[in-house]
Amino acid sequence: MNNDRRKEIDKAIKILDGVKSEIESFVAEHSDKLEEAKGIIEGAKEGEEEALESMPDNMKSGERGEAMQAAIDAMDEAANSIDDAMGSLDTAKE
């Protein structure tokens, strides 16, 4: 390979190194935000679970209890989705 092509390849490598650094920064920044959002969701879910558990049994099986359980399930799914997103970001970083 001649010197001109080596120089071009070196330029490409520098560009790719810069992109890699930008991706790593992006992933680090957004992973923290995702983790924070997940914590908030899990806290709300725990509060809803405690409220549901403290309800009388006849109310748990009623409309309100079912709505609370649906909300708990949705928050659990949201937290799991955040875990999936964080895993994808880690994969992208590699």
C-alpha positions in Angstrom: 0.0 0.0 0.0 1.4 3.4 -0.9 1.7 6.3 1.5 -1.3 8.2 0.2 -3.7 5.3 0.8 -2.1 4.8 4.3 -2.8 8.4 5.1 -6.4 8.0 3.9 -6.9 4.9 6.1 -5.4 6.8 9.1 -7.9 9.6 8.5 -10.7 7.1 8.5 -9.4 5.5 11.7 -9.3 8.9 13.4 -12.9 9.6 12.3 -14.1 6.2 13.6 -12.3 6.7 16.9 -14.1 10.0 17.3 -17.4 8.4 16.6 -16.7 5.6 19.1 -16.0 8.2 21.8 -19.2 10.1 21.0 -21.2 6.8 21.2 -19.7 6.0 24.5 -20.5 9.4 25.9 -24.1 9.2 24.6 -24.6 5.8 26.1 -23.1 6.9 29.5 -25.4 10.0 29.6 -28.5 8.2 28.6 -27.9 5.1 30.8 -27.9 7.3 33.8 -31.2 8.9 32.8 -32.8 5.5 32.0 -31.6 4.2 35.4 -33.2 7.2 37.1 -36.5 6.8 35.3 -36.5 3.1 36.2 -36.0 3.9 39.9 -38.9 6.4 39.8 -41.2 3.9 38.1 -40.2 1.1 40.6 -40.9 3.4 43.5 -44.3 4.3 42.2 -45.0 0.6 41.5 -44.1 -0.3 45.1 -46.4 2.4 46.4 -49.2 1.1 44.3 -48.5 -2.5 45.5 -48.6 -1.4 49.1 -51.9 0.5 48.6 -53.4 -2.5 46.9 -52.2 -4.9 49.6 -53.8 -2.7 52.3 -57.2 -2.7 50.6 -59.9 -5.0 52.0 -60.1 -8.2 50.0 -63.6 -7.4 48.6 -62.2 -4.2 47.1 -59.1 -5.9 45.6 -61.3 -7.9 43.3 -63.4 -4.9 42.4 -63.0 -2.3 39.7 -60.5 -0.2 41.6 -58.4 -3.1 42.7 -58.3 -4.4 39.1 -57.3 -1.0 37.9 -54.5 -0.8 40.5 -53.2 -4.2 39.5 -53.3 -3.2 35.8 -51.2 -0.1 36.7 -48.8 -2.3 38.7 -48.4 -4.6 35.7 -47.8 -1.7 33.3 -45.2 -0.2 35.5 -43.5 -3.6 35.8 -43.5 -3.9 32.0 -42.1 -0.3 31.7 -39.2 -1.1 34.1 -38.4 -4.3 32.2 -38.4 -2.3 28.9 -35.9 0.1 30.4 -33.7 -2.8 31.3 -33.9 -4.0 27.7 -33.0 -0.5 26.4 -30.0 -0.3 28.8 -28.9 -3.7 27.5 -29.2 -2.5 23.9 -27.2 0.6 24.7 -24.4 -1.5 26.3 -24.4 -3.7 23.2 -24.1 -0.6 21.0 -21.2 0.6 23.1 -19.2 -2.5 22.3 
